Amino acid sequence: MWNDHDIFDGAGSYPPLLHKSPIMMGLFEIGQQMRLLFQHHTTPEKARTHRLFGYQGYNFLAQCGPQLALLGADERSECDDKTVHNENTWNIIFEKLDNDLQNVAHLIVLFSVPFSLVRFK
């Protein structure tokens, strides 16, 4: 799991021109490499063989005993100002939930982006 603040505060909140600049993309790449190394003990080249999945990102699904599973969502790799995940990643996630978790009774979803936002005035 990671989000903007794991790179630096607000890293994903800049306008597209700055967000897609070579410097920002370089910072993103280094952040991605460090996240994969320290959270998953892998590299971008080996991540898919180490059971991380997604269209462009690196999500994980781990079964923790016979009835419990964890879904860790990568909210940074495919995020833009309108979406958190590419539609292809959502399809992969739901396919894995349907096919890989036959006897699971409880799923804990690790998702650092809020599902809803309440604004207090």
Residue frames relative to the residue before (quaternion, step in Angstrom):
aa qw qx qy qz dx dy dz
M 1.0000 0.0000 0.0000 0.0000 0.00 0.00 0.00
W 0.2150 0.7487 -0.6201 0.0937 3.48 -1.16 0.63
N 0.0899 -0.7696 0.6264 0.0849 3.52 -1.29 0.29
D 0.8163 -0.2844 0.1747 0.4714 3.57 -1.30 -0.13
H 0.7042 0.5115 -0.2764 0.4075 3.56 0.86 -0.98
D 0.5737 0.5714 -0.3895 0.4390 3.59 1.22 -0.19
I 0.6339 0.4541 -0.3342 0.5295 3.61 1.21 -0.29
F 0.6280 -0.3927 0.2629 0.6182 3.55 0.84 -1.15
D 0.6854 -0.5098 0.3089 0.4182 3.58 -1.12 0.58
G 0.8536 0.1392 -0.1312 0.4845 3.53 -0.85 1.05
A 0.2953 0.8046 -0.4842 0.1760 3.60 1.23 0.21
G 0.7498 0.3826 -0.2280 0.4893 3.61 1.02 -0.61
S 0.6039 0.6169 -0.3259 0.3854 3.57 1.27 0.03
Y 0.5055 0.6638 -0.4213 0.3554 3.58 1.22 0.14
P 0.6240 -0.5204 0.4049 0.4194 3.61 -1.20 0.40
P 0.6769 -0.5388 0.3161 0.3894 3.62 -1.09 0.68
L 0.6282 0.5502 -0.3540 0.4210 3.61 0.93 -0.79
L 0.7083 0.4151 -0.2508 0.5129 3.59 0.93 -0.87
H 0.6306 0.5629 -0.3281 0.4216 3.57 0.97 -0.89
K 0.7512 0.3747 -0.1972 0.5064 3.61 1.00 -0.81
S 0.4014 0.7236 -0.4787 0.2935 3.61 1.23 0.19
P 0.6574 -0.5327 0.3527 0.3996 3.62 -1.15 0.51
I 0.6487 0.5134 -0.3348 0.4511 3.62 0.95 -0.76
M 0.6801 0.4765 -0.2962 0.4719 3.59 0.85 -0.93
M 0.6555 0.4964 -0.3199 0.4708 3.59 0.96 -0.79
G 0.6204 0.5332 -0.3361 0.4668 3.60 1.09 -0.65
L 0.6435 0.5028 -0.3134 0.4847 3.58 1.00 -0.82
F 0.6280 0.5339 -0.3271 0.4622 3.57 1.02 -0.81
E 0.6624 0.5169 -0.3085 0.4460 3.60 0.87 -0.95
I 0.6645 0.4856 -0.3030 0.4805 3.58 0.92 -0.87
G 0.6348 0.5260 -0.3215 0.4658 3.58 1.00 -0.82
Q 0.6504 0.5135 -0.3090 0.4667 3.57 0.98 -0.87
Q 0.6503 0.5135 -0.3187 0.4603 3.60 0.92 -0.86
M 0.6813 0.4822 -0.2922 0.4668 3.60 0.91 -0.88
R 0.6261 0.5263 -0.3397 0.4644 3.60 1.00 -0.75
L 0.6744 0.4846 -0.3015 0.4685 3.58 0.85 -0.93
L 0.6576 0.5134 -0.3142 0.4531 3.59 0.97 -0.81
F 0.7914 0.3635 -0.1880 0.4540 3.59 0.66 -1.08
Q 0.7201 0.4083 -0.2712 0.4912 3.63 1.03 -0.56
H 0.8198 0.2430 -0.0943 0.5099 3.58 0.95 -0.84
H 0.3538 -0.7651 0.4730 0.2562 3.61 1.28 -0.06
T 0.5973 0.5265 -0.3689 0.4794 3.54 0.95 0.94
T 0.3984 -0.6750 0.5613 0.2657 3.54 -1.36 -0.13
P 0.6594 -0.4869 0.3611 0.4445 3.62 -1.20 0.25
E 0.6566 0.5256 -0.3170 0.4382 3.60 1.03 -0.73
K 0.7744 0.3524 -0.1794 0.4939 3.62 1.02 -0.71
A 0.4326 0.7546 -0.4325 0.2373 3.59 1.25 -0.28
R 0.6615 0.5110 -0.3245 0.4426 3.62 0.91 -0.81
T 0.6742 0.4664 -0.3032 0.4857 3.60 1.03 -0.68
H 0.6699 0.4536 -0.2900 0.5113 3.59 1.28 -0.25
R 0.6290 -0.6244 0.2864 0.3640 3.55 1.17 0.80
L 0.4637 0.6088 -0.5012 0.4039 3.60 1.10 0.53
F 0.0741 -0.8319 0.5494 -0.0237 3.57 -0.89 0.90
G 0.3537 0.7020 -0.5784 0.2180 3.52 -1.36 0.33
Y 0.6445 -0.5090 0.3927 0.4139 3.54 -1.28 0.28
Q 0.7953 -0.0059 0.0219 0.6058 3.58 0.85 -1.02
G 0.6857 0.4926 -0.2732 0.4610 3.57 1.19 -0.46
Y 0.4241 -0.6817 0.5444 0.2431 3.51 -1.38 -0.14
N 0.0243 0.7927 -0.6021 0.0925 3.56 -0.04 1.35
F 0.1575 -0.7889 0.5785 0.1346 3.57 -1.20 0.27
L 0.1389 -0.7349 0.6581 0.0870 3.51 -1.31 0.53
A 0.0272 0.8164 -0.5725 0.0706 3.57 -0.60 1.14
Q 0.2834 -0.7383 0.5868 0.1741 3.55 -0.89 0.93
C 0.1242 -0.7965 0.5916 0.0119 3.56 -0.82 1.09
G 0.7929 -0.0571 0.0040 0.6067 3.56 0.40 1.21
P 0.7297 -0.4820 0.2711 0.4022 3.57 -1.27 0.16
Q 0.8202 0.2733 -0.1203 0.4880 3.62 1.03 -0.63
L 0.7031 0.4308 -0.2560 0.5045 3.61 1.24 0.05
A 0.0142 0.7813 -0.6236 0.0208 3.57 -1.02 0.85
L 0.2605 -0.7329 0.6091 0.1549 3.54 -1.31 0.52
L 0.1165 -0.7416 0.6558 0.0802 3.53 -1.06 0.83
G 0.1003 -0.7895 0.6049 0.0261 3.57 -0.62 1.16
A 0.1878 -0.8219 0.5339 0.0647 3.55 -0.50 1.22
D 0.3374 -0.7109 0.5892 0.1830 3.55 -1.07 0.88
E 0.1154 -0.8452 0.5208 0.0328 3.58 -0.14 1.28
R 0.6612 0.5440 -0.3100 0.4133 3.60 1.17 -0.06
S 0.6700 0.5723 -0.3238 0.3445 3.59 0.82 -0.96
E 0.7952 0.2626 -0.1324 0.5302 3.61 1.00 -0.74
C 0.4420 0.7379 -0.4197 0.2899 3.56 1.32 0.02
D 0.0511 0.7467 -0.6632 -0.0020 3.52 -1.19 0.69
D 0.7506 -0.4150 0.2503 0.4490 3.60 -1.19 -0.17
K 0.7382 0.3934 -0.2328 0.4961 3.62 1.23 -0.17
T 0.8080 0.1720 -0.0724 0.5588 3.61 1.09 -0.58
V 0.4052 -0.6838 0.5510 0.2541 3.53 -1.31 0.41
H 0.7862 0.1006 -0.0371 0.6086 3.56 1.06 -0.82
N 0.5289 -0.5793 0.5170 0.3425 3.52 -1.23 0.57
E 0.6087 -0.5734 0.3995 0.3757 3.60 -1.08 0.66
N 0.6097 0.5535 -0.3524 0.4447 3.61 1.06 -0.68
T 0.6446 0.5085 -0.3268 0.4681 3.60 1.00 -0.73
W 0.6204 0.5216 -0.3523 0.4679 3.61 0.96 -0.77
N 0.6470 0.5161 -0.3243 0.4581 3.60 0.95 -0.82
I 0.6468 0.5052 -0.3185 0.4743 3.60 0.96 -0.82
I 0.6348 0.5305 -0.3307 0.4542 3.60 0.93 -0.88
F 0.7169 0.4445 -0.2742 0.4619 3.60 0.73 -1.00
E 0.6027 0.5395 -0.3570 0.4671 3.60 1.10 -0.60
K 0.6639 0.4891 -0.3026 0.4779 3.60 0.94 -0.85
L 0.6378 0.5170 -0.3345 0.4627 3.60 0.96 -0.77
D 0.6736 0.4931 -0.2904 0.4677 3.60 0.99 -0.80
N 0.7993 0.3663 -0.1577 0.4495 3.58 0.85 -0.98
D 0.7668 0.4192 -0.2073 0.4396 3.60 0.98 -0.74
L 0.7438 0.3908 -0.2081 0.5008 3.60 1.19 -0.28
Q 0.0272 -0.8664 0.4986 0.0032 3.57 0.68 1.07
N 0.8234 0.2419 -0.0997 0.5035 3.63 0.78 -0.97
V 0.4302 0.7181 -0.4560 0.3021 3.58 1.22 0.19
A 0.2444 -0.7761 0.5696 0.1165 3.54 -0.90 1.01
H 0.7959 0.2047 -0.0786 0.5643 3.58 1.12 -0.68
L 0.0723 -0.7772 0.6250 0.0123 3.55 -0.94 0.98
I 0.1531 -0.7557 0.6317 0.0805 3.55 -0.82 1.04
V 0.1672 -0.7886 0.5882 0.0637 3.57 -0.69 1.15
L 0.1872 -0.7702 0.6049 0.0761 3.56 -0.70 1.16
F 0.1480 0.7917 -0.5545 0.2096 3.52 -0.20 1.37
S 0.2410 -0.8341 0.4772 0.1358 3.60 -0.24 1.19
V 0.6127 0.5087 -0.3553 0.4894 3.60 1.24 -0.17
P 0.4675 -0.6937 0.4586 0.2999 3.64 -0.73 0.96
F 0.4656 -0.6658 0.5091 0.2843 3.56 -1.08 0.75
S 0.7825 0.0324 -0.0233 0.6214 3.57 1.13 -0.61
L 0.2257 -0.7710 0.5856 0.1082 3.53 -1.22 0.49
V 0.1560 -0.7644 0.6207 0.0773 3.54 -0.85 1.01
R 0.1795 -0.7790 0.5931 0.0953 3.56 -0.79 1.01
F 0.1809 -0.7769 0.5975 0.0815 3.54 -0.71 1.11
K 0.1692 -0.7901 0.5826 0.0879 3.57 -0.96 0.88
